[in-house]
Amino acid sequence: IDLNQGAVNLNINFESGSAVIKADSLPKIKEFSDYLKTLPEDTIINIEGYTDSSGNEASNKKLSSKRAFAVRNALIEAGAKKSSVRAYGKGSTNPIATNETEEGRAENRRIEAVIAQ
């Protein structure tokens, strides 16, 4: 994990329409929480949630926010400092894969981490 490269995909993905973190993502959250503890004390991390393009943008924005806050809360439970982690929903903006296939839509339902500037 190297946040100096800009946005980092945490490889935490969600089922369509869900903000529930999958069990197989919990080790990734723990690993990222441990990484955050190695950063300078005043570092702020933005957790950005995304959706695929299914549904309307207003509901996607809400869902992506729920996803980001779910990961933020899980990071805090895993030991990250509450004041260091912020959460934002980005809706279906910035897809990293096509929304034309199920596989692509699954990749777009993701969480990214960015050092706040």
Wavefront OBJ file of the C-alpha trace (Angstrom):
o trace
v 0.000 0.000 0.000
v 1.433 3.362 -1.007
v -0.867 6.343 -0.649
v 1.773 8.620 -2.156
v 0.696 7.325 -5.569
v -2.678 9.073 -5.283
v -5.903 7.094 -4.946
v -5.422 3.503 -3.807
v -8.115 0.906 -4.483
v -8.473 -1.012 -1.216
v -9.994 -3.973 -3.111
v -13.036 -3.879 -0.861
v -16.004 -4.516 -3.116
v -19.734 -4.780 -2.465
v -22.749 -6.639 -3.744
v -25.070 -4.575 -5.926
v -27.255 -2.318 -3.790
v -25.422 -3.243 -0.577
v -23.201 -1.364 1.875
v -22.395 -4.526 3.869
v -18.687 -5.301 3.995
v -18.014 -8.847 2.825
v -16.206 -11.156 5.264
v -13.322 -11.625 2.837
v -12.648 -7.873 3.005
v -12.089 -7.806 6.780
v -8.395 -8.831 6.568
v -7.861 -6.017 4.030
v -9.416 -3.533 6.452
v -7.183 -4.739 9.285
v -4.104 -4.506 7.046
v -4.997 -0.961 5.964
v -5.737 0.094 9.551
v -2.299 -1.195 10.574
v -0.749 0.743 7.666
v -2.501 3.958 8.775
v -0.805 3.654 12.170
v 2.584 3.973 10.429
v 1.741 7.342 8.852
v 2.569 10.712 10.427
v 0.238 11.634 13.289
v -1.502 14.483 11.409
v -2.263 12.500 8.217
v -5.909 12.613 7.128
v -7.214 9.828 4.884
v -10.321 10.182 2.744
v -12.238 6.948 2.223
v -14.159 7.299 -1.039
v -17.031 4.974 -1.854
v -18.203 4.244 -5.406
v -21.088 2.458 -7.095
v -21.632 1.029 -10.544
v -23.915 2.919 -12.938
v -27.063 0.915 -12.089
v -29.861 2.948 -10.536
v -30.175 6.717 -10.407
v -27.375 9.025 -9.352
v -29.128 10.296 -6.195
v -29.507 6.780 -4.779
v -25.985 5.865 -5.953
v -24.584 8.873 -4.082
v -26.338 7.756 -0.874
v -25.238 4.139 -1.312
v -21.629 5.103 -2.004
v -21.647 7.250 1.143
v -22.992 4.326 3.199
v -20.197 2.147 1.806
v -17.526 4.717 2.640
v -18.833 5.163 6.196
v -19.053 1.379 6.676
v -15.366 1.065 5.778
v -14.444 4.123 7.882
v -16.191 2.598 10.903
v -14.532 -0.779 10.303
v -11.111 0.912 10.082
v -11.756 2.687 13.390
v -12.885 -0.588 14.986
v -9.621 -2.114 13.721
v -7.621 0.602 15.482
v -7.391 3.579 13.106
v -7.700 7.007 14.738
v -11.237 8.378 14.338
v -9.973 11.906 13.650
v -7.699 10.653 10.856
v -10.312 8.976 8.647
v -13.041 10.771 6.694
v -15.647 9.203 4.409
v -17.197 10.466 1.176
v -19.641 9.017 -1.316
v -18.757 9.584 -4.964
v -21.660 7.751 -6.609
v -20.938 6.223 -10.006
v -18.257 8.760 -10.969
v -14.775 7.651 -12.055
v -15.507 4.049 -13.099
v -12.401 1.866 -13.278
v -14.063 -0.760 -15.483
v -16.913 -0.986 -17.958
v -20.445 -0.866 -16.613
v -21.526 -3.053 -19.557
v -20.613 -6.357 -17.842
v -21.332 -7.827 -14.398
v -17.583 -8.180 -13.760
v -16.981 -4.525 -14.615
v -19.876 -3.326 -12.477
v -18.517 -5.414 -9.568
v -15.113 -3.703 -9.917
v -16.762 -0.273 -9.897
v -18.486 -0.990 -6.546
v -15.339 -0.182 -4.605
v -13.560 1.821 -1.926
v -10.534 4.011 -2.561
v -8.294 5.747 -0.057
v -6.642 9.105 -0.705
v -4.435 11.300 1.472
v -6.361 14.544 1.999
v -4.529 17.565 0.600
l 1 2 3 4 5 6 7 8 9 10 11 12 13 14 15 16 17 18 19 20 21 22 23 24 25 26 27 28 29 30 31 32 33 34 35 36 37 38 39 40 41 42 43 44 45 46 47 48 49 50 51 52 53 54 55 56 57 58 59 60 61 62 63 64 65 66 67 68 69 70 71 72 73 74 75 76 77 78 79 80 81 82 83 84 85 86 87 88 89 90 91 92 93 94 95 96 97 98 99 100 101 102 103 104 105 106 107 108 109 110 111 112 113 114 115 116 117
